[in-house]
Amino acid sequence: MKLTILGCYAATPRTITNPTSQVLEIKNRMFLIDCGEGTQVQLRKNKIKFSKINHIFISHLHGDHFFGLIGTISTFALLGRTTDLHIYGPKGIKEIITLQLRLSNSWTTYELFFHELESKESEVIFEDNRVIVKTIPLKHRVYTNGFLFQEKPADRKLNVDAVQQYNIHTAYYQKIKGGGNVTLDDGTVIENEKLSFDPIPALSYAFCSDTVYKEDIIPLIKDVDVLYHESTFLESEAPLALKTLHSTAKEAARIALKANAKQLVLGHYSTRYDGIERFKQEAEEIFPNVLLGDDGRSFEFD
């Protein structure tokens, strides 16, 4: 599982920082999460192929999370894209994008599918044979969701030496990979654990965009492998975080600790600060495994 941070700063783009956008590669799927202004430029800088992105997830309709979407969609068309593109986001995202396409007479060369969200309960919004994606309802100044990406468990690995030892026919191999036991001709039952190895553990990633400190998301992200949680402010600005419905680095760490996350990635920093190292320092007072998201940084997890 690979996470590439294209941008992770709050509010407006600057010459040295970019608003929120990131790419998650999981089970050979590539998902674009949020699409702040300048996303397509960051995709190019990070050498990410546009053609591999078939699903875009938008957390909420504040500009620093979706103002880059229309440009990205238009560039896909200019490059001759023919593959369908699916966009998941709050109700209204279709109206915003199609209005711009209509008034500029810039219809896409490919099918554009909008999956508009309005439920305040967690729901499955994408699923195939490898990955499932659920919403994480958040609390911000507008309707907002985070997203939980989960790998589906892989088949067990066949113990070739064992199946040969028991002279088990190949017709049973798929059953063994699926966790089933095998009964020999003489009635002897061979337990699956003797015939296969545990699969590589399935990984999970939770993206928690703009939100006030919200403990009721903890059951939804319990035991997640990697948690990205916004940390707009340091603790000295905690009252401002509450007023604007954002979180501090320490609050992000508390969520990670209570959710038993394995790794916390911070981001969405206010540009009022001269650097981001203090975010890590404050979070580590609560939770030990902290990574600082920053524009252009990539992290691989296994």
Secondary structure, DSSP 8 states (H G I E B T S, - for coil): -EEEEEE-BSSS--SS--BSEEEEEETTEEEEEEE-TTHHHHHHHTT--GGG--EEE---SSHHHHTTHHHHHHHHHHTT--S-EEEEEETTHHHHHHHHHHHTT---SS-EEEEEE--SS--EEEE-SSEEEEEEE--SSS--EEEEEEE-----EE-HHHHHHTT--GGGHHHHHTT--EE-TTS-EE-GGGTEE------EEEEE-S----GGGGGGGTT-SEEEEE--B-GGGHHHHHHHT--BHHHHHHHHHHHT-SEEEEE-B-TTSS-SHHHHHHHHTT-S-EEE--TT-EEE--
